[in-house]
């Protein structure tokens, strides 16, 4: 089974997206985010200088919009800052004020999701 649409990597100035279909592209567009095709990959370009990415209002807003569009955020221990790690940090800093869904793999084709509530709001 195909995984849900998700953010697979953040490598400024790009946010890499995977598993997109026409419905996901429509949801993303409705949130005001423009998706580009970079060779074989769907990406979102963000405005970024050499400062702290997590303090960049454009980046935080884009991640919030992708979350609102229903995308999951990849967990990947091989990345220094996986998208789910970034979302947890943005929640802690108050930049993301909603829960988000993380996606991870046990092996090829064996994925699962976990919902991360705002710190202090889980029941």
TIVO-2410 file (N, C-alpha, C; in nm, 3 decimals):
# residues 123
REC num residu      c1      c2      c3 atome chaine
REC   1      X   0.083  -0.117   0.000     N      A
REC   1      X   0.000   0.000   0.000    CA      A
REC   1      X   0.089   0.125   0.000     C      A
REC   2      X   0.050   0.222  -0.078     N      A
REC   2      X   0.126   0.347  -0.090    CA      A
REC   2      X   0.112   0.429   0.038     C      A
REC   3      X   0.223   0.488   0.086     N      A
REC   3      X   0.212   0.571   0.206    CA      A
REC   3      X   0.136   0.700   0.175     C      A
REC   4      X   0.089   0.767   0.279     N      A
REC   4      X   0.021   0.895   0.257    CA      A
REC   4      X   0.123   1.000   0.213     C      A
REC   5      X   0.076   1.111   0.158     N      A
REC   5      X   0.168   1.219   0.121    CA      A
REC   5      X   0.247   1.266   0.243     C      A
REC   6      X   0.376   1.291   0.223     N      A
REC   6      X   0.458   1.331   0.337    CA      A
REC   6      X   0.577   1.416   0.295     C      A
REC   7      X   0.630   1.488   0.394     N      A
REC   7      X   0.754   1.564   0.378    CA      A
REC   7      X   0.867   1.468   0.410     C      A
REC   8      X   0.956   1.446   0.313     N      A
REC   8      X   1.063   1.347   0.333    CA      A
REC   8      X   1.194   1.408   0.379     C      A
REC   9      X   1.219   1.535   0.343     N      A
REC   9      X   1.345   1.597   0.380    CA      A
REC   9      X   1.333   1.748   0.370     C      A
REC  10      X   1.405   1.815   0.456     N      A
REC  10      X   1.418   1.960   0.448    CA      A
REC  10      X   1.566   1.988   0.423     C      A
REC  11      X   1.594   2.044   0.309     N      A
REC  11      X   1.729   2.079   0.270    CA      A
REC  11      X   1.720   2.216   0.205     C      A
REC  12      X   1.725   2.321   0.290     N      A
REC  12      X   1.700   2.458   0.243    CA      A
REC  12      X   1.783   2.488   0.118     C      A
REC  13      X   1.719   2.548   0.017     N      A
REC  13      X   1.587   2.611   0.020    CA      A
REC  13      X   1.473   2.519  -0.022     C      A
REC  14      X   1.488   2.390  -0.008     N      A
REC  14      X   1.386   2.296  -0.055    CA      A
REC  14      X   1.323   2.219   0.059     C      A
REC  15      X   1.194   2.192   0.044     N      A
REC  15      X   1.122   2.095   0.126    CA      A
REC  15      X   1.079   1.986   0.028     C      A
REC  16      X   1.129   1.864   0.048     N      A
REC  16      X   1.102   1.754  -0.044    CA      A
REC  16      X   0.973   1.683  -0.003     C      A
REC  17      X   0.888   1.656  -0.102     N      A
REC  17      X   0.760   1.591  -0.079    CA      A
REC  17      X   0.756   1.457  -0.151     C      A
REC  18      X   0.691   1.360  -0.092     N      A
REC  18      X   0.682   1.225  -0.150    CA      A
REC  18      X   0.537   1.178  -0.147     C      A
REC  19      X   0.509   1.083  -0.233     N      A
REC  19      X   0.381   1.011  -0.236    CA      A
REC  19      X   0.262   1.103  -0.265     C      A
REC  20      X   0.287   1.209  -0.343     N      A
REC  20      X   0.178   1.301  -0.377    CA      A
REC  20      X   0.091   1.244  -0.487     C      A
REC  21      X  -0.038   1.269  -0.477     N      A
REC  21      X  -0.131   1.239  -0.584    CA      A
REC  21      X  -0.206   1.369  -0.615     C      A
REC  22      X  -0.300   1.364  -0.709     N      A
REC  22      X  -0.372   1.485  -0.748    CA      A
REC  22      X  -0.448   1.546  -0.632     C      A
REC  23      X  -0.505   1.464  -0.546     N      A
REC  23      X  -0.580   1.514  -0.432    CA      A
REC  23      X  -0.488   1.589  -0.337     C      A
REC  24      X  -0.372   1.532  -0.307     N      A
REC  24      X  -0.276   1.598  -0.218    CA      A
REC  24      X  -0.229   1.731  -0.278     C      A
REC  25      X  -0.202   1.731  -0.407     N      A
REC  25      X  -0.160   1.855  -0.472    CA      A
REC  25      X  -0.268   1.963  -0.462     C      A
REC  26      X  -0.393   1.921  -0.473     N      A
REC  26      X  -0.505   2.015  -0.460    CA      A
REC  26      X  -0.513   2.070  -0.317     C      A
REC  27      X  -0.499   1.983  -0.216     N      A
REC  27      X  -0.503   2.027  -0.077    CA      A
REC  27      X  -0.391   2.127  -0.050     C      A
REC  28      X  -0.272   2.096  -0.099     N      A
REC  28      X  -0.157   2.184  -0.078    CA      A
REC  28      X  -0.182   2.319  -0.145     C      A
REC  29      X  -0.232   2.318  -0.268     N      A
REC  29      X  -0.260   2.443  -0.340    CA      A
REC  29      X  -0.364   2.526  -0.266     C      A
REC  30      X  -0.465   2.461  -0.209     N      A
REC  30      X  -0.568   2.533  -0.134    CA      A
REC  30      X  -0.511   2.604  -0.012     C      A
REC  31      X  -0.400   2.553   0.039     N      A
REC  31      X  -0.334   2.616   0.154    CA      A
REC  31      X  -0.236   2.724   0.110     C      A
REC  32      X  -0.229   2.751  -0.020     N      A
REC  32      X  -0.144   2.859  -0.070    CA      A
REC  32      X   0.002   2.824  -0.086     C      A
REC  33      X   0.031   2.695  -0.097     N      A
REC  33      X   0.170   2.650  -0.114    CA      A
REC  33      X   0.188   2.603  -0.258     C      A
REC  34      X   0.295   2.649  -0.320     N      A
REC  34      X   0.325   2.614  -0.458    CA      A
REC  34      X   0.425   2.498  -0.463     C      A
REC  35      X   0.387   2.391  -0.532     N      A
REC  35      X   0.473   2.274  -0.548    CA      A
REC  35      X   0.538   2.282  -0.686     C      A
REC  36      X   0.669   2.260  -0.690     N      A
REC  36      X   0.745   2.258  -0.815    CA      A
REC  36      X   0.798   2.117  -0.839     C      A
REC  37      X   0.830   2.091  -0.964     N      A
REC  37      X   0.893   1.964  -0.999    CA      A
REC  37      X   1.041   1.992  -1.019     C      A
REC  38      X   1.126   1.930  -0.941     N      A
REC  38      X   1.271   1.947  -0.951    CA      A
REC  38      X   1.329   1.814  -1.000     C      A
REC  39      X   1.337   1.801  -1.131     N      A
REC  39      X   1.382   1.674  -1.187    CA      A
REC  39      X   1.277   1.567  -1.166     C      A
REC  40      X   1.304   1.475  -1.076     N      A
REC  40      X   1.212   1.364  -1.048    CA      A
REC  40      X   1.141   1.380  -0.915     C      A
REC  41      X   1.155   1.495  -0.850     N      A
REC  41      X   1.104   1.513  -0.715    CA      A
REC  41      X   1.010   1.633  -0.707     C      A
REC  42      X   0.904   1.621  -0.623     N      A
REC  42      X   0.816   1.734  -0.593    CA      A
REC  42      X   0.876   1.809  -0.476     C      A
REC  43      X   0.886   1.942  -0.491     N      A
REC  43      X   0.950   2.023  -0.388    CA      A
REC  43      X   0.871   2.152  -0.366     C      A
REC  44      X   0.891   2.209  -0.250     N      A
REC  44      X   0.844   2.343  -0.219    CA      A
REC  44      X   0.969   2.426  -0.194     C      A
REC  45      X   0.978   2.539  -0.262     N      A
REC  45      X   1.093   2.629  -0.242    CA      A
REC  45      X   1.057   2.729  -0.132     C      A
REC  46      X   1.151   2.747  -0.040     N      A
REC  46      X   1.130   2.844   0.067    CA      A
REC  46      X   1.234   2.955   0.056     C      A
REC  47      X   1.195   3.073   0.099     N      A
REC  47      X   1.290   3.184   0.108    CA      A
REC  47      X   1.375   3.161   0.231     C      A
REC  48      X   1.508   3.155   0.211     N      A
REC  48      X   1.596   3.128   0.325    CA      A
REC  48      X   1.733   3.189   0.300     C      A
REC  49      X   1.780   3.263   0.402     N      A
REC  49      X   1.917   3.310   0.397    CA      A
REC  49      X   2.000   3.215   0.483     C      A
REC  50      X   2.111   3.258   0.529     N      A
REC  50      X   2.196   3.168   0.606    CA      A
REC  50      X   2.163   3.164   0.755     C      A
REC  51      X   2.055   3.231   0.797     N      A
REC  51      X   2.018   3.232   0.938    CA      A
REC  51      X   1.955   3.101   0.984     C      A
REC  52      X   1.904   3.103   1.106     N      A
REC  52      X   1.840   2.987   1.167    CA      A
REC  52      X   1.710   2.955   1.094     C      A
REC  53      X   1.705   2.842   1.029     N      A
REC  53      X   1.587   2.801   0.952    CA      A
REC  53      X   1.462   2.797   1.039     C      A
REC  54      X   1.474   2.749   1.161     N      A
REC  54      X   1.357   2.734   1.249    CA      A
REC  54      X   1.304   2.869   1.298     C      A
REC  55      X   1.380   2.976   1.279     N      A
REC  55      X   1.334   3.112   1.313    CA      A
REC  55      X   1.286   3.188   1.191     C      A
REC  56      X   1.287   3.123   1.075     N      A
REC  56      X   1.246   3.186   0.949    CA      A
REC  56      X   1.093   3.180   0.940     C      A
REC  57      X   1.024   3.295   0.948     N      A
REC  57      X   0.877   3.294   0.946    CA      A
REC  57      X   0.818   3.229   0.821     C      A
REC  58      X   0.883   3.246   0.706     N      A
REC  58      X   0.835   3.185   0.582    CA      A
REC  58      X   0.841   3.033   0.590     C      A
REC  59      X   0.948   2.980   0.645     N      A
REC  59      X   0.963   2.835   0.659    CA      A
REC  59      X   0.860   2.780   0.757     C      A
REC  60      X   0.847   2.844   0.873     N      A
REC  60      X   0.752   2.796   0.974    CA      A
REC  60      X   0.610   2.799   0.918     C      A
REC  61      X   0.576   2.907   0.847     N      A
REC  61      X   0.443   2.918   0.787    CA      A
REC  61      X   0.421   2.808   0.683     C      A
REC  62      X   0.521   2.779   0.602     N      A
REC  62      X   0.508   2.674   0.500    CA      A
REC  62      X   0.489   2.537   0.565     C      A
REC  63      X   0.564   2.508   0.669     N      A
REC  63      X   0.549   2.379   0.738    CA      A
REC  63      X   0.410   2.369   0.801     C      A
REC  64      X   0.360   2.479   0.858     N      A
REC  64      X   0.225   2.479   0.916    CA      A
REC  64      X   0.121   2.455   0.807     C      A
REC  65      X   0.138   2.517   0.692     N      A
REC  65      X   0.043   2.499   0.582    CA      A
REC  65      X   0.045   2.355   0.529     C      A
REC  66      X   0.164   2.296   0.519     N      A
REC  66      X   0.172   2.156   0.475    CA      A
REC  66      X   0.104   2.065   0.577     C      A
REC  67      X   0.121   2.096   0.704     N      A
REC  67      X   0.052   2.020   0.808    CA      A
REC  67      X  -0.099   2.036   0.795     C      A
REC  68      X  -0.145   2.159   0.775     N      A
REC  68      X  -0.289   2.185   0.758    CA      A
REC  68      X  -0.344   2.113   0.635     C      A
REC  69      X  -0.259   2.093   0.534     N      A
REC  69      X  -0.302   2.023   0.413    CA      A
REC  69      X  -0.308   1.872   0.434     C      A
REC  70      X  -0.265   1.825   0.551     N      A
REC  70      X  -0.276   1.682   0.582    CA      A
REC  70      X  -0.153   1.600   0.554     C      A
REC  71      X  -0.041   1.663   0.520     N      A
REC  71      X   0.079   1.586   0.495    CA      A
REC  71      X   0.138   1.533   0.625     C      A
REC  72      X   0.201   1.418   0.619     N      A
REC  72      X   0.276   1.362   0.731    CA      A
REC  72      X   0.420   1.412   0.719     C      A
REC  73      X   0.498   1.391   0.825     N      A
REC  73      X   0.636   1.437   0.829    CA      A
REC  73      X   0.726   1.319   0.864     C      A
REC  74      X   0.824   1.297   0.779     N      A
REC  74      X   0.907   1.178   0.789    CA      A
REC  74      X   0.994   1.172   0.913     C      A
REC  75      X   1.000   1.053   0.972     N      A
REC  75      X   1.096   1.019   1.078    CA      A
REC  75      X   1.210   0.946   1.008     C      A
REC  76      X   1.332   0.987   1.032     N      A
REC  76      X   1.445   0.920   0.968    CA      A
REC  76      X   1.568   0.942   1.053     C      A
REC  77      X   1.608   0.840   1.127     N      A
REC  77      X   1.721   0.853   1.218    CA      A
REC  77      X   1.851   0.882   1.144     C      A
REC  78      X   1.855   0.858   1.012     N      A
REC  78      X   1.976   0.883   0.935    CA      A
REC  78      X   1.994   1.032   0.903     C      A
REC  79      X   1.887   1.110   0.916     N      A
REC  79      X   1.896   1.254   0.891    CA      A
REC  79      X   1.928   1.324   1.023     C      A
REC  80      X   2.011   1.424   1.017     N      A
REC  80      X   2.040   1.501   1.137    CA      A
REC  80      X   1.914   1.565   1.193     C      A
REC  81      X   1.833   1.624   1.106     N      A
REC  81      X   1.705   1.684   1.144    CA      A
REC  81      X   1.601   1.632   1.047     C      A
REC  82      X   1.534   1.526   1.082     N      A
REC  82      X   1.425   1.474   0.999    CA      A
REC  82      X   1.307   1.570   1.009     C      A
REC  83      X   1.218   1.571   0.909     N      A
REC  83      X   1.103   1.661   0.913    CA      A
REC  83      X   1.021   1.649   1.042     C      A
REC  84      X   1.002   1.528   1.095     N      A
REC  84      X   0.927   1.513   1.220    CA      A
REC  84      X   1.002   1.576   1.336     C      A
REC  85      X   1.136   1.567   1.338     N      A
REC  85      X   1.215   1.633   1.441    CA      A
REC  85      X   1.194   1.784   1.435     C      A
REC  86      X   1.194   1.838   1.313     N      A
REC  86      X   1.173   1.981   1.294    CA      A
REC  86      X   1.035   2.021   1.345     C      A
REC  87      X   0.933   1.943   1.314     N      A
REC  87      X   0.798   1.975   1.360    CA      A
REC  87      X   0.789   1.972   1.512     C      A
REC  88      X   0.853   1.875   1.577     N      A
REC  88      X   0.851   1.869   1.723    CA      A
REC  88      X   0.919   1.994   1.782     C      A
REC  89      X   1.029   2.036   1.722     N      A
REC  89      X   1.098   2.156   1.770    CA      A
REC  89      X   1.012   2.280   1.747     C      A
REC  90      X   0.947   2.288   1.632     N      A
REC  90      X   0.860   2.403   1.605    CA      A
REC  90      X   0.741   2.406   1.701     C      A
REC  91      X   0.688   2.289   1.737     N      A
REC  91      X   0.583   2.284   1.840    CA      A
REC  91      X   0.637   2.339   1.972     C      A
REC  92      X   0.754   2.294   2.011     N      A
REC  92      X   0.813   2.336   2.139    CA      A
REC  92      X   0.839   2.487   2.142     C      A
REC  93      X   0.873   2.545   2.026     N      A
REC  93      X   0.899   2.689   2.018    CA      A
REC  93      X   0.771   2.771   2.000     C      A
REC  94      X   0.659   2.704   1.977     N      A
REC  94      X   0.533   2.774   1.959    CA      A
REC  94      X   0.503   2.814   1.816     C      A
REC  95      X   0.588   2.775   1.722     N      A
REC  95      X   0.565   2.808   1.581    CA      A
REC  95      X   0.458   2.722   1.517     C      A
REC  96      X   0.446   2.599   1.561     N      A
REC  96      X   0.341   2.508   1.516    CA      A
REC  96      X   0.247   2.490   1.634     C      A
REC  97      X   0.120   2.525   1.614     N      A
REC  97      X   0.023   2.524   1.725    CA      A
REC  97      X  -0.085   2.419   1.703     C      A
REC  98      X  -0.049   2.311   1.635     N      A
REC  98      X  -0.143   2.202   1.609    CA      A
REC  98      X  -0.068   2.070   1.619     C      A
REC  99      X  -0.144   1.962   1.630     N      A
REC  99      X  -0.081   1.830   1.625    CA      A
REC  99      X  -0.032   1.805   1.482     C      A
REC 100      X   0.055   1.707   1.466     N      A
REC 100      X   0.099   1.666   1.333    CA      A
REC 100      X   0.118   1.516   1.332     C      A
REC 101      X   0.122   1.461   1.212     N      A
REC 101      X   0.140   1.317   1.194    CA      A
REC 101      X   0.280   1.290   1.141     C      A
REC 102      X   0.350   1.199   1.207     N      A
REC 102      X   0.481   1.153   1.162    CA      A
REC 102      X   0.464   1.019   1.092     C      A
REC 103      X   0.552   0.993   0.996     N      A
REC 103      X   0.551   0.863   0.927    CA      A
REC 103      X   0.691   0.803   0.937     C      A
REC 104      X   0.696   0.673   0.964     N      A
REC 104      X   0.823   0.601   0.976    CA      A
REC 104      X   0.808   0.463   0.912     C      A
REC 105      X   0.921   0.398   0.888     N      A
REC 105      X   0.923   0.267   0.823    CA      A
REC 105      X   0.992   0.165   0.911     C      A
REC 106      X   0.932   0.045   0.912     N      A
REC 106      X   0.994  -0.071   0.977    CA      A
REC 106      X   1.080  -0.146   0.876     C      A
REC 107      X   1.050  -0.127   0.749     N      A
REC 107      X   1.119  -0.194   0.640    CA      A
REC 107      X   1.053  -0.152   0.510     C      A
REC 108      X   1.100  -0.205   0.398     N      A
REC 108      X   1.043  -0.167   0.268    CA      A
REC 108      X   0.892  -0.191   0.263     C      A
REC 109      X   0.817  -0.086   0.235     N      A
REC 109      X   0.671  -0.097   0.223    CA      A
REC 109      X   0.597  -0.111   0.355     C      A
REC 110      X   0.669  -0.113   0.466     N      A
REC 110      X   0.609  -0.135   0.598    CA      A
REC 110      X   0.617  -0.005   0.678     C      A
REC 111      X   0.522   0.085   0.653     N      A
REC 111      X   0.522   0.216   0.719    CA      A
REC 111      X   0.410   0.224   0.822     C      A
REC 112      X   0.425   0.318   0.914     N      A
REC 112      X   0.321   0.344   1.013    CA      A
REC 112      X   0.324   0.493   1.047     C      A
REC 113      X   0.214   0.543   1.102     N      A
REC 113      X   0.206   0.684   1.139    CA      A
REC 113      X   0.182   0.698   1.289     C      A
REC 114      X   0.224   0.812   1.341     N      A
REC 114      X   0.206   0.847   1.481    CA      A
REC 114      X   0.163   0.993   1.488     C      A
REC 115      X   0.058   1.022   1.563     N      A
REC 115      X   0.014   1.159   1.581    CA      A
REC 115      X   0.088   1.219   1.701     C      A
REC 116      X   0.146   1.337   1.679     N      A
REC 116      X   0.216   1.409   1.785    CA      A
REC 116      X   0.132   1.530   1.825     C      A
REC 117      X   0.073   1.523   1.944     N      A
REC 117      X  -0.006   1.634   1.996    CA      A
REC 117      X   0.088   1.744   2.043     C      A
REC 118      X   0.031   1.863   2.065     N      A
REC 118      X   0.111   1.970   2.124    CA      A
REC 118      X   0.157   1.927   2.261     C      A
REC 119      X   0.280   1.961   2.298     N      A
REC 119      X   0.326   1.926   2.433    CA      A
REC 119      X   0.231   1.983   2.538     C      A
REC 120      X   0.195   1.897   2.634     N      A
REC 120      X   0.107   1.939   2.742    CA      A
REC 120      X  -0.042   1.929   2.712     C      A
REC 121      X  -0.078   1.880   2.590     N      A
REC 121      X  -0.221   1.870   2.557    CA      A
REC 121      X  -0.269   1.727   2.542     C      A
REC 122      X  -0.178   1.629   2.545     N      A
REC 122      X  -0.220   1.490   2.527    CA      A
REC 122      X  -0.300   1.445   2.649     C      A
REC 123      X  -0.400   1.361   2.620     N      A
REC 123      X  -0.484   1.312   2.731    CA      A
REC 123      X  -0.449   1.169   2.765     C      A
***
